[in-house]
Amino acid sequence: MYATSADWKVNDGTWSTDQEKTMTAKMKSLGALHWFFIHTGDDTGRSVVVWPDKETAHAGLTTVRDEAAAEIGNTITATCEGEVNGF
């Protein structure tokens, strides 16, 4: 398994449950095994995604990060990724 994470700045100040449901469905359609969004502050959050492998992750992220930024209006401020160990 492979995991990716992105820190987000919520530019319009809102994040709804409907957006979370939409993003969960989108991530799963792109091959994600699990997708989480952690609210880290009033206008910040972190997404954590577990993928079956690096190739699936990179294919999905190319699509979703650009679309998410455009559709929701949020900005990625940092990213990280790597192999998941211990499972």
PDB file with one MODEL, atoms N, CA, C and O in Angstrom:
MODEL        1
ATOM      1  N   MET A   1       0.833  -1.178   0.000  1.00  0.00           N
ATOM      2  CA  MET A   1       0.000   0.000   0.000  1.00  0.00           C
ATOM      3  C   MET A   1       0.881   1.247   0.000  1.00  0.00           C
ATOM      4  O   MET A   1       2.054   1.220   0.372  1.00  0.00           O
ATOM      5  N   TYR A   2       0.254   2.342  -0.437  1.00  0.00           N
ATOM      6  CA  TYR A   2       0.950   3.608  -0.575  1.00  0.00           C
ATOM      7  C   TYR A   2       0.043   4.706  -0.015  1.00  0.00           C
ATOM      8  O   TYR A   2      -1.168   4.669  -0.233  1.00  0.00           O
ATOM      9  N   ALA A   3       0.601   5.669   0.691  1.00  0.00           N
ATOM     10  CA  ALA A   3      -0.193   6.755   1.265  1.00  0.00           C
ATOM     11  C   ALA A   3       0.292   8.107   0.769  1.00  0.00           C
ATOM     12  O   ALA A   3       1.483   8.314   0.539  1.00  0.00           O
ATOM     13  N   THR A   4      -0.647   9.012   0.611  1.00  0.00           N
ATOM     14  CA  THR A   4      -0.334  10.391   0.248  1.00  0.00           C
ATOM     15  C   THR A   4      -1.062  11.320   1.214  1.00  0.00           C
ATOM     16  O   THR A   4      -2.105  10.972   1.769  1.00  0.00           O
ATOM     17  N   SER A   5      -0.500  12.495   1.401  1.00  0.00           N
ATOM     18  CA  SER A   5      -1.101  13.468   2.293  1.00  0.00           C
ATOM     19  C   SER A   5      -0.889  14.863   1.718  1.00  0.00           C
ATOM     20  O   SER A   5       0.146  15.157   1.121  1.00  0.00           O
ATOM     21  N   ALA A   6      -1.888  15.709   1.911  1.00  0.00           N
ATOM     22  CA  ALA A   6      -1.769  17.111   1.483  1.00  0.00           C
ATOM     23  C   ALA A   6      -2.349  17.998   2.569  1.00  0.00           C
ATOM     24  O   ALA A   6      -3.387  17.690   3.155  1.00  0.00           O
ATOM     25  N   ASP A   7      -1.668  19.096   2.828  1.00  0.00           N
ATOM     26  CA  ASP A   7      -2.182  20.122   3.727  1.00  0.00           C
ATOM     27  C   ASP A   7      -2.902  21.153   2.862  1.00  0.00           C
ATOM     28  O   ASP A   7      -2.390  21.589   1.831  1.00  0.00           O
ATOM     29  N   TRP A   8      -4.101  21.534   3.305  1.00  0.00           N
ATOM     30  CA  TRP A   8      -4.950  22.431   2.532  1.00  0.00           C
ATOM     31  C   TRP A   8      -5.243  23.707   3.313  1.00  0.00           C
ATOM     32  O   TRP A   8      -5.408  23.683   4.532  1.00  0.00           O
ATOM     33  N   LYS A   9      -5.304  24.818   2.588  1.00  0.00           N
ATOM     34  CA  LYS A   9      -5.796  26.100   3.108  1.00  0.00           C
ATOM     35  C   LYS A   9      -7.195  26.263   2.533  1.00  0.00           C
ATOM     36  O   LYS A   9      -7.368  26.297   1.315  1.00  0.00           O
ATOM     37  N   VAL A  10      -8.195  26.366   3.407  1.00  0.00           N
ATOM     38  CA  VAL A  10      -9.578  26.517   2.978  1.00  0.00           C
ATOM     39  C   VAL A  10      -9.815  28.007   2.727  1.00  0.00           C
ATOM     40  O   VAL A  10     -10.021  28.778   3.664  1.00  0.00           O
ATOM     41  N   ASN A  11      -9.782  28.397   1.467  1.00  0.00           N
ATOM     42  CA  ASN A  11      -9.776  29.819   1.120  1.00  0.00           C
ATOM     43  C   ASN A  11     -11.101  30.527   1.339  1.00  0.00           C
ATOM     44  O   ASN A  11     -11.117  31.724   1.626  1.00  0.00           O
ATOM     45  N   ASP A  12     -12.214  29.814   1.212  1.00  0.00           N
ATOM     46  CA  ASP A  12     -13.499  30.497   1.397  1.00  0.00           C
ATOM     47  C   ASP A  12     -14.030  30.364   2.819  1.00  0.00           C
ATOM     48  O   ASP A  12     -15.107  30.868   3.139  1.00  0.00           O
ATOM     49  N   GLY A  13     -13.266  29.680   3.671  1.00  0.00           N
ATOM     50  CA  GLY A  13     -13.628  29.575   5.074  1.00  0.00           C
ATOM     51  C   GLY A  13     -14.661  28.525   5.415  1.00  0.00           C
ATOM     52  O   GLY A  13     -15.077  28.430   6.570  1.00  0.00           O
ATOM     53  N   THR A  14     -15.089  27.730   4.440  1.00  0.00           N
ATOM     54  CA  THR A  14     -16.092  26.710   4.731  1.00  0.00           C
ATOM     55  C   THR A  14     -15.664  25.359   4.186  1.00  0.00           C
ATOM     56  O   THR A  14     -14.921  25.272   3.208  1.00  0.00           O
ATOM     57  N   TRP A  15     -16.139  24.325   4.827  1.00  0.00           N
ATOM     58  CA  TRP A  15     -15.941  22.953   4.359  1.00  0.00           C
ATOM     59  C   TRP A  15     -17.158  22.187   4.830  1.00  0.00           C
ATOM     60  O   TRP A  15     -17.412  22.101   6.032  1.00  0.00           O
ATOM     61  N   SER A  16     -17.909  21.631   3.901  1.00  0.00           N
ATOM     62  CA  SER A  16     -19.175  21.019   4.272  1.00  0.00           C
ATOM     63  C   SER A  16     -19.107  19.494   4.249  1.00  0.00           C
ATOM     64  O   SER A  16     -18.218  18.899   3.640  1.00  0.00           O
ATOM     65  N   THR A  17     -20.064  18.890   4.922  1.00  0.00           N
ATOM     66  CA  THR A  17     -20.199  17.439   4.909  1.00  0.00           C
ATOM     67  C   THR A  17     -20.477  16.957   3.490  1.00  0.00           C
ATOM     68  O   THR A  17     -20.012  15.886   3.097  1.00  0.00           O
ATOM     69  N   ASP A  18     -21.234  17.741   2.715  1.00  0.00           N
ATOM     70  CA  ASP A  18     -21.503  17.365   1.323  1.00  0.00           C
ATOM     71  C   ASP A  18     -20.215  17.325   0.505  1.00  0.00           C
ATOM     72  O   ASP A  18     -20.032  16.432  -0.321  1.00  0.00           O
ATOM     73  N   GLN A  19     -19.322  18.290   0.731  1.00  0.00           N
ATOM     74  CA  GLN A  19     -18.036  18.279   0.034  1.00  0.00           C
ATOM     75  C   GLN A  19     -17.234  17.043   0.421  1.00  0.00           C
ATOM     76  O   GLN A  19     -16.591  16.430  -0.431  1.00  0.00           O
ATOM     77  N   GLU A  20     -17.269  16.675   1.694  1.00  0.00           N
ATOM     78  CA  GLU A  20     -16.545  15.485   2.142  1.00  0.00           C
ATOM     79  C   GLU A  20     -17.098  14.232   1.473  1.00  0.00           C
ATOM     80  O   GLU A  20     -16.329  13.369   1.052  1.00  0.00           O
ATOM     81  N   LYS A  21     -18.416  14.122   1.370  1.00  0.00           N
ATOM     82  CA  LYS A  21     -19.032  12.971   0.699  1.00  0.00           C
ATOM     83  C   LYS A  21     -18.657  12.926  -0.779  1.00  0.00           C
ATOM     84  O   LYS A  21     -18.355  11.862  -1.320  1.00  0.00           O
ATOM     85  N   THR A  22     -18.678  14.081  -1.421  1.00  0.00           N
ATOM     86  CA  THR A  22     -18.309  14.158  -2.837  1.00  0.00           C
ATOM     87  C   THR A  22     -16.857  13.752  -3.049  1.00  0.00           C
ATOM     88  O   THR A  22     -16.544  12.988  -3.962  1.00  0.00           O
ATOM     89  N   MET A  23     -15.972  14.268  -2.198  1.00  0.00           N
ATOM     90  CA  MET A  23     -14.554  13.939  -2.342  1.00  0.00           C
ATOM     91  C   MET A  23     -14.278  12.471  -2.029  1.00  0.00           C
ATOM     92  O   MET A  23     -13.436  11.851  -2.678  1.00  0.00           O
ATOM     93  N   THR A  24     -14.968  11.914  -1.052  1.00  0.00           N
ATOM     94  CA  THR A  24     -14.790  10.497  -0.738  1.00  0.00           C
ATOM     95  C   THR A  24     -15.161   9.645  -1.937  1.00  0.00           C
ATOM     96  O   THR A  24     -14.425   8.727  -2.298  1.00  0.00           O
ATOM     97  N   ALA A  25     -16.291   9.939  -2.556  1.00  0.00           N
ATOM     98  CA  ALA A  25     -16.726   9.189  -3.743  1.00  0.00           C
ATOM     99  C   ALA A  25     -15.733   9.360  -4.891  1.00  0.00           C
ATOM    100  O   ALA A  25     -15.413   8.400  -5.592  1.00  0.00           O
ATOM    101  N   LYS A  26     -15.247  10.588  -5.077  1.00  0.00           N
ATOM    102  CA  LYS A  26     -14.292  10.845  -6.160  1.00  0.00           C
ATOM    103  C   LYS A  26     -12.987  10.086  -5.940  1.00  0.00           C
ATOM    104  O   LYS A  26     -12.450   9.474  -6.863  1.00  0.00           O
ATOM    105  N   MET A  27     -12.483  10.135  -4.705  1.00  0.00           N
ATOM    106  CA  MET A  27     -11.222   9.454  -4.410  1.00  0.00           C
ATOM    107  C   MET A  27     -11.357   7.945  -4.614  1.00  0.00           C
ATOM    108  O   MET A  27     -10.464   7.312  -5.176  1.00  0.00           O
ATOM    109  N   LYS A  28     -12.458   7.378  -4.163  1.00  0.00           N
ATOM    110  CA  LYS A  28     -12.664   5.931  -4.331  1.00  0.00           C
ATOM    111  C   LYS A  28     -12.792   5.573  -5.802  1.00  0.00           C
ATOM    112  O   LYS A  28     -12.324   4.513  -6.216  1.00  0.00           O
ATOM    113  N   SER A  29     -13.420   6.438  -6.609  1.00  0.00           N
ATOM    114  CA  SER A  29     -13.547   6.169  -8.046  1.00  0.00           C
ATOM    115  C   SER A  29     -12.194   6.190  -8.748  1.00  0.00           C
ATOM    116  O   SER A  29     -12.031   5.596  -9.814  1.00  0.00           O
ATOM    117  N   LEU A  30     -11.223   6.880  -8.145  1.00  0.00           N
ATOM    118  CA  LEU A  30      -9.874   6.950  -8.716  1.00  0.00           C
ATOM    119  C   LEU A  30      -8.954   5.860  -8.175  1.00  0.00           C
ATOM    120  O   LEU A  30      -7.772   5.816  -8.516  1.00  0.00           O
ATOM    121  N   GLY A  31      -9.497   4.980  -7.329  1.00  0.00           N
ATOM    122  CA  GLY A  31      -8.722   3.846  -6.848  1.00  0.00           C
ATOM    123  C   GLY A  31      -8.285   3.903  -5.401  1.00  0.00           C
ATOM    124  O   GLY A  31      -7.616   2.983  -4.930  1.00  0.00           O
ATOM    125  N   ALA A  32      -8.642   4.962  -4.673  1.00  0.00           N
ATOM    126  CA  ALA A  32      -8.248   5.068  -3.262  1.00  0.00           C
ATOM    127  C   ALA A  32      -8.937   3.987  -2.436  1.00  0.00           C
ATOM    128  O   ALA A  32     -10.110   3.677  -2.643  1.00  0.00           O
ATOM    129  N   LEU A  33      -8.190   3.427  -1.506  1.00  0.00           N
ATOM    130  CA  LEU A  33      -8.766   2.463  -0.568  1.00  0.00           C
ATOM    131  C   LEU A  33      -9.444   3.178   0.594  1.00  0.00           C
ATOM    132  O   LEU A  33     -10.511   2.767   1.051  1.00  0.00           O
ATOM    133  N   HIS A  34      -8.810   4.262   1.070  1.00  0.00           N
ATOM    134  CA  HIS A  34      -9.337   5.066   2.177  1.00  0.00           C
ATOM    135  C   HIS A  34      -8.995   6.524   1.927  1.00  0.00           C
ATOM    136  O   HIS A  34      -7.934   6.832   1.384  1.00  0.00           O
ATOM    137  N   TRP A  35      -9.881   7.415   2.317  1.00  0.00           N
ATOM    138  CA  TRP A  35      -9.656   8.857   2.214  1.00  0.00           C
ATOM    139  C   TRP A  35     -10.154   9.505   3.486  1.00  0.00           C
ATOM    140  O   TRP A  35     -11.276   9.251   3.925  1.00  0.00           O
ATOM    141  N   PHE A  36      -9.314  10.349   4.081  1.00  0.00           N
ATOM    142  CA  PHE A  36      -9.672  11.049   5.315  1.00  0.00           C
ATOM    143  C   PHE A  36      -9.358  12.529   5.147  1.00  0.00           C
ATOM    144  O   PHE A  36      -8.373  12.887   4.502  1.00  0.00           O
ATOM    145  N   PHE A  37     -10.192  13.387   5.725  1.00  0.00           N
ATOM    146  CA  PHE A  37      -9.900  14.814   5.786  1.00  0.00           C
ATOM    147  C   PHE A  37      -9.944  15.214   7.244  1.00  0.00           C
ATOM    148  O   PHE A  37     -10.977  15.086   7.900  1.00  0.00           O
ATOM    149  N   ILE A  38      -8.830  15.696   7.748  1.00  0.00           N
ATOM    150  CA  ILE A  38      -8.710  16.064   9.152  1.00  0.00           C
ATOM    151  C   ILE A  38      -8.707  17.589   9.248  1.00  0.00           C
ATOM    152  O   ILE A  38      -7.865  18.250   8.640  1.00  0.00           O
ATOM    153  N   HIS A  39      -9.649  18.147  10.012  1.00  0.00           N
ATOM    154  CA  HIS A  39      -9.684  19.591  10.226  1.00  0.00           C
ATOM    155  C   HIS A  39      -8.594  19.939  11.234  1.00  0.00           C
ATOM    156  O   HIS A  39      -8.654  19.534  12.395  1.00  0.00           O
ATOM    157  N   THR A  40      -7.609  20.686  10.780  1.00  0.00           N
ATOM    158  CA  THR A  40      -6.473  21.019  11.647  1.00  0.00           C
ATOM    159  C   THR A  40      -6.542  22.441  12.190  1.00  0.00           C
ATOM    160  O   THR A  40      -5.726  22.822  13.029  1.00  0.00           O
ATOM    161  N   GLY A  41      -7.494  23.219  11.729  1.00  0.00           N
ATOM    162  CA  GLY A  41      -7.671  24.591  12.194  1.00  0.00           C
ATOM    163  C   GLY A  41      -8.937  25.165  11.588  1.00  0.00           C
ATOM    164  O   GLY A  41      -9.647  24.473  10.859  1.00  0.00           O
ATOM    165  N   ASP A  42      -9.223  26.425  11.884  1.00  0.00           N
ATOM    166  CA  ASP A  42     -10.429  27.052  11.361  1.00  0.00           C
ATOM    167  C   ASP A  42     -10.453  27.096   9.833  1.00  0.00           C
ATOM    168  O   ASP A  42     -11.516  26.982   9.223  1.00  0.00           O
ATOM    169  N   ASP A  43      -9.297  27.258   9.228  1.00  0.00           N
ATOM    170  CA  ASP A  43      -9.245  27.345   7.763  1.00  0.00           C
ATOM    171  C   ASP A  43      -8.153  26.455   7.168  1.00  0.00           C
ATOM    172  O   ASP A  43      -7.622  26.752   6.098  1.00  0.00           O
ATOM    173  N   THR A  44      -7.819  25.370   7.859  1.00  0.00           N
ATOM    174  CA  THR A  44      -6.816  24.437   7.355  1.00  0.00           C
ATOM    175  C   THR A  44      -7.276  23.000   7.571  1.00  0.00           C
ATOM    176  O   THR A  44      -8.099  22.712   8.440  1.00  0.00           O
ATOM    177  N   GLY A  45      -6.726  22.115   6.759  1.00  0.00           N
ATOM    178  CA  GLY A  45      -7.028  20.700   6.896  1.00  0.00           C
ATOM    179  C   GLY A  45      -5.958  19.860   6.240  1.00  0.00           C
ATOM    180  O   GLY A  45      -5.104  20.367   5.514  1.00  0.00           O
ATOM    181  N   ARG A  46      -6.015  18.566   6.506  1.00  0.00           N
ATOM    182  CA  ARG A  46      -5.061  17.635   5.912  1.00  0.00           C
ATOM    183  C   ARG A  46      -5.842  16.461   5.339  1.00  0.00           C
ATOM    184  O   ARG A  46      -6.682  15.866   6.015  1.00  0.00           O
ATOM    185  N   SER A  47      -5.554  16.141   4.095  1.00  0.00           N
ATOM    186  CA  SER A  47      -6.128  14.937   3.503  1.00  0.00           C
ATOM    187  C   SER A  47      -5.087  13.827   3.582  1.00  0.00           C
ATOM    188  O   SER A  47      -3.898  14.056   3.361  1.00  0.00           O
ATOM    189  N   VAL A  48      -5.550  12.632   3.897  1.00  0.00           N
ATOM    190  CA  VAL A  48      -4.695  11.449   3.944  1.00  0.00           C
ATOM    191  C   VAL A  48      -5.405  10.381   3.117  1.00  0.00           C
ATOM    192  O   VAL A  48      -6.571  10.064   3.354  1.00  0.00           O
ATOM    193  N   VAL A  49      -4.686   9.836   2.148  1.00  0.00           N
ATOM    194  CA  VAL A  49      -5.275   8.848   1.243  1.00  0.00           C
ATOM    195  C   VAL A  49      -4.398   7.604   1.226  1.00  0.00           C
ATOM    196  O   VAL A  49      -3.176   7.699   1.115  1.00  0.00           O
ATOM    197  N   VAL A  50      -5.027   6.437   1.336  1.00  0.00           N
ATOM    198  CA  VAL A  50      -4.321   5.164   1.214  1.00  0.00           C
ATOM    199  C   VAL A  50      -4.721   4.554  -0.115  1.00  0.00           C
ATOM    200  O   VAL A  50      -5.903   4.408  -0.427  1.00  0.00           O
ATOM    201  N   TRP A  51      -3.703   4.199  -0.895  1.00  0.00           N
ATOM    202  CA  TRP A  51      -3.874   3.663  -2.247  1.00  0.00           C
ATOM    203  C   TRP A  51      -3.308   2.242  -2.295  1.00  0.00           C
ATOM    204  O   TRP A  51      -2.526   1.857  -1.425  1.00  0.00           O
ATOM    205  N   PRO A  52      -3.697   1.467  -3.301  1.00  0.00           N
ATOM    206  CA  PRO A  52      -3.124   0.126  -3.413  1.00  0.00           C
ATOM    207  C   PRO A  52      -1.640   0.144  -3.776  1.00  0.00           C
ATOM    208  O   PRO A  52      -0.892  -0.749  -3.379  1.00  0.00           O
ATOM    209  N   ASP A  53      -1.207   1.178  -4.545  1.00  0.00           N
ATOM    210  CA  ASP A  53       0.186   1.261  -4.983  1.00  0.00           C
ATOM    211  C   ASP A  53       0.502   2.687  -5.443  1.00  0.00           C
ATOM    212  O   ASP A  53      -0.391   3.521  -5.592  1.00  0.00           O
ATOM    213  N   LYS A  54       1.782   2.941  -5.660  1.00  0.00           N
ATOM    214  CA  LYS A  54       2.253   4.274  -6.046  1.00  0.00           C
ATOM    215  C   LYS A  54       1.692   4.713  -7.390  1.00  0.00           C
ATOM    216  O   LYS A  54       1.336   5.880  -7.558  1.00  0.00           O
ATOM    217  N   GLU A  55       1.610   3.807  -8.338  1.00  0.00           N
ATOM    218  CA  GLU A  55       1.129   4.148  -9.673  1.00  0.00           C
ATOM    219  C   GLU A  55      -0.321   4.630  -9.629  1.00  0.00           C
ATOM    220  O   GLU A  55      -0.672   5.632 -10.252  1.00  0.00           O
ATOM    221  N   THR A  56      -1.149   3.912  -8.892  1.00  0.00           N
ATOM    222  CA  THR A  56      -2.560   4.314  -8.751  1.00  0.00           C
ATOM    223  C   THR A  56      -2.643   5.665  -8.061  1.00  0.00           C
ATOM    224  O   THR A  56      -3.437   6.520  -8.451  1.00  0.00           O
ATOM    225  N   ALA A  57      -1.825   5.855  -7.040  1.00  0.00           N
ATOM    226  CA  ALA A  57      -1.813   7.127  -6.313  1.00  0.00           C
ATOM    227  C   ALA A  57      -1.497   8.286  -7.235  1.00  0.00           C
ATOM    228  O   ALA A  57      -2.215   9.286  -7.248  1.00  0.00           O
ATOM    229  N   HIS A  58      -0.442   8.165  -7.997  1.00  0.00           N
ATOM    230  CA  HIS A  58      -0.020   9.276  -8.846  1.00  0.00           C
ATOM    231  C   HIS A  58      -1.012   9.550  -9.966  1.00  0.00           C
ATOM    232  O   HIS A  58      -1.233  10.708 -10.322  1.00  0.00           O
ATOM    233  N   ALA A  59      -1.612   8.511 -10.524  1.00  0.00           N
ATOM    234  CA  ALA A  59      -2.626   8.708 -11.558  1.00  0.00           C
ATOM    235  C   ALA A  59      -3.838   9.438 -10.975  1.00  0.00           C
ATOM    236  O   ALA A  59      -4.356  10.373 -11.586  1.00  0.00           O
ATOM    237  N   GLY A  60      -4.279   9.015  -9.812  1.00  0.00           N
ATOM    238  CA  GLY A  60      -5.429   9.644  -9.177  1.00  0.00           C
ATOM    239  C   GLY A  60      -5.156  11.067  -8.734  1.00  0.00           C
ATOM    240  O   GLY A  60      -5.999  11.947  -8.906  1.00  0.00           O
ATOM    241  N   LEU A  61      -3.987  11.296  -8.167  1.00  0.00           N
ATOM    242  CA  LEU A  61      -3.656  12.626  -7.654  1.00  0.00           C
ATOM    243  C   LEU A  61      -3.522  13.655  -8.758  1.00  0.00           C
ATOM    244  O   LEU A  61      -3.874  14.819  -8.568  1.00  0.00           O
ATOM    245  N   THR A  62      -3.019  13.243  -9.902  1.00  0.00           N
ATOM    246  CA  THR A  62      -2.908  14.170 -11.023  1.00  0.00           C
ATOM    247  C   THR A  62      -4.276  14.754 -11.346  1.00  0.00           C
ATOM    248  O   THR A  62      -4.402  15.941 -11.647  1.00  0.00           O
ATOM    249  N   THR A  63      -5.280  13.920 -11.282  1.00  0.00           N
ATOM    250  CA  THR A  63      -6.645  14.360 -11.559  1.00  0.00           C
ATOM    251  C   THR A  63      -7.237  15.148 -10.403  1.00  0.00           C
ATOM    252  O   THR A  63      -7.695  16.276 -10.586  1.00  0.00           O
ATOM    253  N   VAL A  64      -7.228  14.562  -9.222  1.00  0.00           N
ATOM    254  CA  VAL A  64      -8.023  15.113  -8.131  1.00  0.00           C
ATOM    255  C   VAL A  64      -7.458  16.386  -7.528  1.00  0.00           C
ATOM    256  O   VAL A  64      -8.238  17.259  -7.146  1.00  0.00           O
ATOM    257  N   ARG A  65      -6.178  16.535  -7.425  1.00  0.00           N
ATOM    258  CA  ARG A  65      -5.637  17.753  -6.794  1.00  0.00           C
ATOM    259  C   ARG A  65      -5.952  18.990  -7.614  1.00  0.00           C
ATOM    260  O   ARG A  65      -6.329  20.024  -7.062  1.00  0.00           O
ATOM    261  N   ASP A  66      -5.800  18.891  -8.927  1.00  0.00           N
ATOM    262  CA  ASP A  66      -6.124  20.040  -9.772  1.00  0.00           C
ATOM    263  C   ASP A  66      -7.621  20.338  -9.742  1.00  0.00           C
ATOM    264  O   ASP A  66      -8.026  21.496  -9.633  1.00  0.00           O
ATOM    265  N   GLU A  67      -8.439  19.291  -9.838  1.00  0.00           N
ATOM    266  CA  GLU A  67      -9.889  19.480  -9.823  1.00  0.00           C
ATOM    267  C   GLU A  67     -10.369  20.009  -8.478  1.00  0.00           C
ATOM    268  O   GLU A  67     -11.207  20.909  -8.429  1.00  0.00           O
ATOM    269  N   ALA A  68      -9.851  19.464  -7.401  1.00  0.00           N
ATOM    270  CA  ALA A  68     -10.287  19.895  -6.075  1.00  0.00           C
ATOM    271  C   ALA A  68      -9.950  21.364  -5.851  1.00  0.00           C
ATOM    272  O   ALA A  68     -10.761  22.121  -5.318  1.00  0.00           O
ATOM    273  N   ALA A  69      -8.774  21.752  -6.253  1.00  0.00           N
ATOM    274  CA  ALA A  69      -8.376  23.152  -6.089  1.00  0.00           C
ATOM    275  C   ALA A  69      -9.296  24.064  -6.901  1.00  0.00           C
ATOM    276  O   ALA A  69      -9.695  25.129  -6.430  1.00  0.00           O
ATOM    277  N   ALA A  70      -9.629  23.642  -8.123  1.00  0.00           N
ATOM    278  CA  ALA A  70     -10.481  24.466  -8.987  1.00  0.00           C
ATOM    279  C   ALA A  70     -11.940  24.453  -8.523  1.00  0.00           C
ATOM    280  O   ALA A  70     -12.584  25.501  -8.474  1.00  0.00           O
ATOM    281  N   GLU A  71     -12.459  23.275  -8.184  1.00  0.00           N
ATOM    282  CA  GLU A  71     -13.873  23.140  -7.820  1.00  0.00           C
ATOM    283  C   GLU A  71     -14.187  23.749  -6.465  1.00  0.00           C
ATOM    284  O   GLU A  71     -15.215  24.409  -6.312  1.00  0.00           O
ATOM    285  N   ILE A  72     -13.336  23.545  -5.492  1.00  0.00           N
ATOM    286  CA  ILE A  72     -13.623  23.974  -4.129  1.00  0.00           C
ATOM    287  C   ILE A  72     -12.955  25.316  -3.814  1.00  0.00           C
ATOM    288  O   ILE A  72     -13.411  26.047  -2.934  1.00  0.00           O
ATOM    289  N   GLY A  73     -11.881  25.634  -4.530  1.00  0.00           N
ATOM    290  CA  GLY A  73     -11.201  26.900  -4.314  1.00  0.00           C
ATOM    291  C   GLY A  73     -10.167  26.878  -3.208  1.00  0.00           C
ATOM    292  O   GLY A  73      -9.746  27.931  -2.730  1.00  0.00           O
ATOM    293  N   ASN A  74      -9.753  25.686  -2.795  1.00  0.00           N
ATOM    294  CA  ASN A  74      -8.750  25.576  -1.739  1.00  0.00           C
ATOM    295  C   ASN A  74      -7.356  25.462  -2.330  1.00  0.00           C
ATOM    296  O   ASN A  74      -7.196  25.188  -3.519  1.00  0.00           O
ATOM    297  N   THR A  75      -6.345  25.674  -1.492  1.00  0.00           N
ATOM    298  CA  THR A  75      -4.958  25.669  -1.933  1.00  0.00           C
ATOM    299  C   THR A  75      -4.167  24.622  -1.173  1.00  0.00           C
ATOM    300  O   THR A  75      -4.279  24.521   0.049  1.00  0.00           O
ATOM    301  N   ILE A  76      -3.371  23.844  -1.883  1.00  0.00           N
ATOM    302  CA  ILE A  76      -2.464  22.885  -1.239  1.00  0.00           C
ATOM    303  C   ILE A  76      -1.232  23.649  -0.775  1.00  0.00           C
ATOM    304  O   ILE A  76      -0.618  24.379  -1.554  1.00  0.00           O
ATOM    305  N   THR A  77      -0.870  23.481   0.499  1.00  0.00           N
ATOM    306  CA  THR A  77       0.292  24.178   1.042  1.00  0.00           C
ATOM    307  C   THR A  77       1.488  23.258   1.271  1.00  0.00           C
ATOM    308  O   THR A  77       2.618  23.732   1.396  1.00  0.00           O
ATOM    309  N   ALA A  78       1.248  21.938   1.328  1.00  0.00           N
ATOM    310  CA  ALA A  78       2.343  20.978   1.501  1.00  0.00           C
ATOM    311  C   ALA A  78       1.825  19.582   1.140  1.00  0.00           C
ATOM    312  O   ALA A  78       0.629  19.304   1.236  1.00  0.00           O
ATOM    313  N   THR A  79       2.747  18.716   0.723  1.00  0.00           N
ATOM    314  CA  THR A  79       2.392  17.327   0.423  1.00  0.00           C
ATOM    315  C   THR A  79       3.490  16.397   0.924  1.00  0.00           C
ATOM    316  O   THR A  79       4.634  16.808   1.117  1.00  0.00           O
ATOM    317  N   CYS A  80       3.115  15.130   1.131  1.00  0.00           N
ATOM    318  CA  CYS A  80       4.091  14.094   1.408  1.00  0.00           C
ATOM    319  C   CYS A  80       3.475  12.764   0.989  1.00  0.00           C
ATOM    320  O   CYS A  80       2.263  12.664   0.804  1.00  0.00           O
ATOM    321  N   GLU A  81       4.323  11.739   0.841  1.00  0.00           N
ATOM    322  CA  GLU A  81       3.846  10.428   0.412  1.00  0.00           C
ATOM    323  C   GLU A  81       4.885   9.365   0.694  1.00  0.00           C
ATOM    324  O   GLU A  81       6.062   9.658   0.903  1.00  0.00           O
ATOM    325  N   GLY A  82       4.420   8.110   0.697  1.00  0.00           N
ATOM    326  CA  GLY A  82       5.364   7.013   0.899  1.00  0.00           C
ATOM    327  C   GLY A  82       4.666   5.679   1.096  1.00  0.00           C
ATOM    328  O   GLY A  82       3.443   5.600   1.207  1.00  0.00           O
ATOM    329  N   GLU A  83       5.474   4.646   1.136  1.00  0.00           N
ATOM    330  CA  GLU A  83       4.979   3.289   1.338  1.00  0.00           C
ATOM    331  C   GLU A  83       4.397   3.140   2.743  1.00  0.00           C
ATOM    332  O   GLU A  83       4.923   3.702   3.704  1.00  0.00           O
ATOM    333  N   VAL A  84       3.317   2.384   2.852  1.00  0.00           N
ATOM    334  CA  VAL A  84       2.705   2.097   4.145  1.00  0.00           C
ATOM    335  C   VAL A  84       3.329   0.795   4.658  1.00  0.00           C
ATOM    336  O   VAL A  84       3.304  -0.226   3.971  1.00  0.00           O
ATOM    337  N   ASN A  85       3.877   0.842   5.845  1.00  0.00           N
ATOM    338  CA  ASN A  85       4.510  -0.322   6.430  1.00  0.00           C
ATOM    339  C   ASN A  85       3.695  -0.822   7.617  1.00  0.00           C
ATOM    340  O   ASN A  85       2.983  -0.051   8.260  1.00  0.00           O
ATOM    341  N   GLY A  86       3.803  -2.110   7.901  1.00  0.00           N
ATOM    342  CA  GLY A  86       3.198  -2.642   9.094  1.00  0.00           C
ATOM    343  C   GLY A  86       1.785  -3.157   8.954  1.00  0.00           C
ATOM    344  O   GLY A  86       1.163  -3.517   9.954  1.00  0.00           O
ATOM    345  N   PHE A  87       1.257  -3.202   7.738  1.00  0.00           N
ATOM    346  CA  PHE A  87      -0.105  -3.695   7.559  1.00  0.00           C
ATOM    347  C   PHE A  87      -0.124  -4.908   6.662  1.00  0.00           C
ATOM    348  O   PHE A  87      -1.189  -5.464   6.396  1.00  0.00           O
TER     349      PHE A  87
ENDMDL
END
